Amino acid sequence: MSSLRDAAIARDVADPLARFRAAFSLPAGVIYLNGNSLGPPPGTALASLAAVATEEWGQGLIGSWNSAGWIEAPTRIGDKIARLIGAKAGEVVVADSTSVNLFKLAAGALSLRPGRRTILSEVGNFPTDLYVLQGLSALTPGQARLKAVAPEALIEAIDADVAVVVLTQVHYKSSRRWDMAAVTAAAHAKGALILWDLSHSTGAVAVDLGACRADLAIGCGYKYLNGGPGAPAYLFVAQRHQQAIRSPLTGWMGHAEPFAFDDDYRPAPDIRAQVTGTPPILGLAALEAGVDLQLEADPAQVEAKGAALAEAFRAAVSPRLEARGLDLASPAAAADRGLHLAFRHPAAYAIVRAMAARGVIGDFRAPDAARFGFSPLFLSYLDIHNAAEHFVEVVESGEFNRPEHQVRAAVT
Ligand SMILES: *Cc1c(COP(=O)(O)O)cnc(C)c1O
């Protein structure tokens, strides 16, 4: 037992990313395996929020739109995120939420493929992705319809009526990872576009949109980018589509000249056409700190460490708990998954609550998955060793059966 602990400590000593842990503000006594759902605050994010609020807002007032770089923040931070996902400067902008960006880009994809009516996705995709696509279909009766198929049937379902294939690269629950290059090529072979949701990819696994010739992408700011609760999201439109794509949300900040105050909408000639309204400056300040920190880390080291942490956890837990009804619900091979793991158990909710009571934070995804994320920047191998021991003790002792662990909270 202690030899495993010593091995974990030795891996921490050799960890090239170990220095990043000190950059985060985390409560003492907590092992946070939920950075895939809400990343913790970088210390620089907290400092930046305070400075932007008290100085730029409090002292600079409206002049800060010009003097503090507020108006350029969506494209400035977009250019930084571009470097994390293999995009070029000018191909990414920060705006709205992931849900809203999906609506804009899925509608935009239909505008790029007139005559094609199908939006293709997979059953079991993240709910907001399916709901937004259902809503878009309902708005355009006879013109667009969502077809959601099982993942095994997806490639075959790409036909000449498919305008766009919409997939989350790393599945929010199972962590199953699509081969981005292969699926993008399959869509293009049938004349369809691809729209990737990178919410569980960016800041976790290496992404190269340019090398894959991906068309469109969206993603979340508050998971592995550590941008804060409800952080603004980002979107990517490949340069070659920017002239032709049309946003359905033609707000003034997407106008070619917002401060001309024209009555008639004229889209900006570039990625700014995908911005809708006034950028949320406080949210952007926190997100930029998270993105800046991520840019300091080598993406290959990030993915390798996250995969190693996940594998260490799986190896410590799975063999000991299989007989107790716990199943790995994620792919067995690291190359086929992202940086979180899901385990199925009939009492998964209570197990997650019992672990949280011991300071090990994961989350629950209905109906029966306990989910744990392995953020490489702030977790250590010793954390993983300790978390796995807690998991095994909670399940083996039946501690999760206590009544207080059965009560469902609004957010699981
Ligand atoms: C987290 C997540 C979102 C979040 O969407 P919001 O608009 O921020 O609520 C969307 N899609 C996927 C796949 C996600 O994992």
The ligand as a MOL file (V3000), in Angstrom:
LIG
                    3D

  0  0  0     0  0            999 V3000
M  V30 BEGIN CTAB
M  V30 COUNTS 15 15 0 0 0
M  V30 BEGIN ATOM
M  V30 1 C -20.5500 21.8540 -20.7920 0
M  V30 2 C -21.1020 21.6380 -22.1560 0
M  V30 3 C -21.9070 22.5870 -22.7730 0
M  V30 4 C -22.2940 23.8200 -21.9890 0
M  V30 5 O -23.2200 24.6140 -22.5960 0
M  V30 6 P -23.6760 25.9510 -21.8530 0
M  V30 7 O -24.3410 26.7300 -22.8980 0
M  V30 8 O -22.4480 26.5960 -21.2810 0
M  V30 9 O -24.5700 25.5600 -20.7250 0
M  V30 10 C -22.3420 22.3490 -24.0570 0
M  V30 11 N -21.9980 21.2140 -24.7110 0
M  V30 12 C -21.2280 20.2730 -24.1320 0
M  V30 13 C -20.8750 19.0460 -24.8700 0
M  V30 14 C -20.7640 20.4480 -22.8470 0
M  V30 15 O -20.0380 19.5130 -22.2540 0
M  V30 END ATOM
M  V30 BEGIN BOND
M  V30 1 1 1 2
M  V30 2 1 2 3
M  V30 3 2 2 14
M  V30 4 1 3 4
M  V30 5 2 3 10
M  V30 6 1 4 5
M  V30 7 1 5 6
M  V30 8 2 6 7
M  V30 9 1 6 8
M  V30 10 1 6 9
M  V30 11 1 10 11
M  V30 12 2 11 12
M  V30 13 1 12 13
M  V30 14 1 12 14
M  V30 15 1 14 15
M  V30 END BOND
M  V30 END CTAB
M  END
